[in-house]
Amino acid sequence: MGIETFAYAAFFLTMALTYAVICLGLNLQWGQTGLFNVGIAAFVAVGAYASAILTTPPTPDRVGGFDLPILVGWAGALVASGLLALFIGWLTIRLRADYLAITTFGVAVLVQLAMLNLEGLTGGPFGIGFVPKPFESLQGDAIAFSFANLGVVILAVLAVYLFLERLVRSPWGRVLRAVREDEVAAQALGKNPMRLRIQAFAIGGAIMGLGGAVQAHFIGFIAPENYLPMLTFQVWAMLIVGGSGNNRGAILGAVLVWGVWAASAAVIEQLFPSGSQARAASLQIVLIGVALCVILMWRPQGILREIKTVSRHALGTVRNAGSR
């Protein structure tokens, strides 16, 4: 019983942290830049499929299968999702709010249709199986295997978190927030809001793709049904609950919402053992929605609110002015 508990705890945290990587990408796009992306599933799917195609062994019924190391697959996921986000951003970033949301949702639908119909590359509705997992040699020892995979995912989250923290505290990050708050003022200071938005959208999309790749290698199987619009809803709920604009909030929100999702699935299974999957999924959405409403009533800015970051030079100027 103890071994099963530890193994499940490791599984739970690993899944939650894969969503945390995706949520960190969304936080750069929305929390720092104000870009309303509802096509998250598209970038996650492209990253997952790119990594799976690069790392799985070749098969006679599918193009690809290069049997490369997992790290190469993750790098490929970053590049593929980043290029897609760069292209979509270049085409659509002039759109605002609801128009950008509609466009990115259309991209997600297009990517899903491509996954379903490009059977020679993606496996079609059957997906891609036998995606290699880190430390496969440890599969005989459930505890060691689970915690080894958890350690890899923790390192991935930590690397993305530190990268984004350094990025958003840099002059580039401060200009992003300036564009988000007052585009006209930023433009008057000689900044190019369009270019900055495209850059943030591309980097955020690349991070989402990395999250999809990490998740694919942990699960070991991917299919188009894994990347339905529900994924977008989950990630948005995670960011809103944790705190938009705060990278630690994005990670915390991912763990909390995934916990509610997993717990609600267990409760629904006990209450409706013979219920359909559609009913169970609907009840889970309702529970997440209720939790989201409670959080927003309690803390409208999320559990961890955005930390205001100012330039050290500006802070020094303010202090000197105060001393005079």
N, C-alpha and C positions, 0 to 999 in steps of 0.2 A: 504493500500500500504506500509506503514511504517513497519507494522508487517511482511509482506511477505519479505521485504528487509532484515530485521534483521534475520529472520529465514533462508533465503538463505545464508546470510553471515556466519552464524554459521555452516550451512551445508557445505559450501565450505571450511571453515577453518578446520572443523573436518575431512573431506576427505583428505585434503592436509596433515594434520598432521599424519594421519594413514600411508600415504606414507612416511612421514618423518622418522617414526620409522623403516620402511623397509630400507630406504636409509641409515640410521645410521648403520644398520647391514652390508650393502654392503661397507660402508666406512671403517669399521674395516677390512674387508677382502681384499678389493682392495686398498683403500687409505693408510692404514697403513702397510699392509703386501704384497701387490702386487699379490693377488690371483685372477685370472680372472674367476669369477663365472658367467656363463650365465644360470644357473638353478635356478634363484631367485624364479620363480613361484612355484617350487616344495616345497621349505621350507615355503613359505607363505601359500600355500594350506594345507600342513600338519598341520601347526599351526591353521589355520581356522577350519579345519575339526575336529581336536582333541578337540578344545574348544567347538565347536558346539555339538559334540557327548556327551561331559561331562555335558553340561548345558541344553540341550533340554529335555523335558519330554519324557518318553518312548512311543513308538508306536508299534503296532502289526507287521508292515511290515519292521522294521528296528532293527538291533541289537544295543544295546547301549541306549542312552537316559537316563542319570543318574540324570538329574534334579538337578545338583549341582550348587552352587553359581558361579557367573561370574568370580570372582577372582581365584577360583579353576580351572576354564576352562583356564584362561590365564596362570596359572602356568603349567597346563598340556600341553599347546601349547609350552611353553618354553622348557619343558623337551622333548616332542616328536620331535620337530624340531631340538633341540640341539643334541639328540641322532642320528637322521638321518644324520645331518651334520658331527657328529663325525665319524660315520661309513663310509660315503662317503669320508671324508677326509683321514681316515686311509687307504682306498683302493686306492685313486687317487692322494694324495697330492704330490707324487713323480713326477707326470706329470707336465709339464710346459706350460704356455701360451696357445697356441691354442689347445694342447692336453687336458689340463684341461677343457678348454671351451667346447670342443666337449663332453667330459664325463659328465659334469654337465648338458649340454643341454639334453643328453640322459636320465639323471635322471629325469629331468622335464617332458619329454615325458612319461617315465615309471609311474611317479606319476599320471599324468593325465589319463592314461589308467586304472590305478588302481581305480581312482575315478569314472570312467565311468562304470567299470565292477563289482566292489564290491557293488552291489545294496543293499544287506542286511545290509551293514555298512554305506555307504556314500549316499544312495538314488539314485545312478546311475546318469543318465543324468538329472533327476529331482532335484537333490540336496537335501539340508536340509533347510526346512523353519521354521519359528517361532523361530529363534534364539533369545534368550532373550536380551533385550536392558537395559542398565543401566537406572534407574529412569523411569521405564515404568508407574509408577503411575502418572507421570506428563504429559502423552501424551495428555491429554485434553487441556493443555496450551502449544501451539506451541512454544512460546518464551522461557518459563521456561524449557521445555523439550530439546530444541535445545541447549540452553546455558549450561544446566547441563551436557549433553553429551560432549559438547565442553570442559568443564572444566575437565572432566575425561580424555579426550584424551590429553589435555595440560599437565596434571599431569604425564601421561604415557610417553610423549615425554621428559618432564623435567627429570624424573627419569632415563630414558635411556641415555639422554645427560650427566647428571652429572656422572653417572656410567662410561661411556666411556671416559669422560674427565679425570677422576681420573685414569682410566686404562691406557690410552695412555701416560699420564705424569709420570707414574710409571716406575721403572727400566724395568719391563716386556715390556711396550710399547716402550721404547727406544731401547730395543733389537730387537723388531719386525721391527722397521724401519732400524736398522742396517742390519738385514737379508735381508730386501727388497733392500737396497742399495748395499750391498756387502756381499754375503753369505759366501764366502771364508774367508774374514777377521773375520766375526762373529764366524765362526767355529774354526778359529785359536785361538780365545779367550776362547774356551771351551764351546761355546753355541751349542745347538742342534736345527738347523733350522727346521728339520722335525717335531719335537715335537711342536715347537712354531707355525708353520703353521697350524698344526692340531688343536691346541688350539684356534687360531684366527678364523679358519674356523667354528669350533663348536659354539663358542660364537656368531659370526656373524649370523650363521644359526638360532640359538635360538632367537636372536633379530628379525630376519625376521619373524619367526613363531609368535612371540608376536604381531608384526605389523599386520599379517594376522588375528589373533584372535580379536584384537581390531576393525579392519575393519569389520569383520564378525558380531560382536555384534552391531556395529553401523548400518549396512545395514539391518540386520535381516534375510538375506537369502544368501545361498552360493550354487554354482553349478560349475561343471567342466569348463564351458565356462568363468568363472571369472578369471581363472588362465592359460590363454593361454600365449604363448611366448611374446605377446604384453606387458604384465605386466613387464617382464624382460627389454624390451626396454625402457619403461617409467622410471623405477627406475634408469637405467644406465644414461639416459638423465638428470634426476634430479641431480645425483651426479656430472656429468661432468659440467653441467651449474653452480651449486652452488660452486663447488671447491673440487676436490678429496683431501683427507687427512685432511679436515677441517670439524669438526662436525657441526659447525654453518653453513658452506656452504652447507652441506647435507640437513639441515632443510630449508634453504633459497631456494635451488634448487627445493626441493619438492613443496614448495608453488608456486614458479614462474612457473614451468612446468605444474603443475596441473591447474594453472590459464590460461595458454595458451591453454591447452587441453579443459578446460570447455568453454572458450571464443570461440575457434574454432568450437566446437560442436554447440554453439548457432548461430554462423555466417553461418555455413553450413546448419543448419536447415532452416534459413531464405532464403538462396540462392537456396537450393534444397529441398523444402518442401516434395516432393514426391520421393526423391532419396532413394536408398537402403542403408541399414546400412553398407554394405561392402564398398560402395563408400564413405560414410561419414567417416568411419574409415581410409580409405586410404588417404583421404585429410587431416585428422588430423595428420597422420604420416608424411605427406609431410611438414605440417606447423611446427611440432616439429623439423623435420630435418633441415628446413631452420633456425629456431631459434637457433638450436644447432650450425650450421655453423657460424652464425653471432657472437654468444658468443665466439666460438673458435678463430675466426679472431680478435675479440676485446681483449679478455683475454684468452689466451691458457690454463692457469691454472685454469680457472673458475673465478666466480665473487669474491669469497673469497679464496685466495690462502692458501696453507698449511702453518701453523705456525711452524717454526723450534723450537723444544723443546730440551734443553740440560740439563744435570744433574746440580743440584745446586752446587755439589762438584766440577764438572768440571769448572763451571762458576767462582767459588771462586778461583780455581787454576789459571785460565786465568787472573783474576783481580790482584791477588797477583804477578803473573809474570810481569804484566804490571807495577805495582807500583815499582818493583825492577828495 
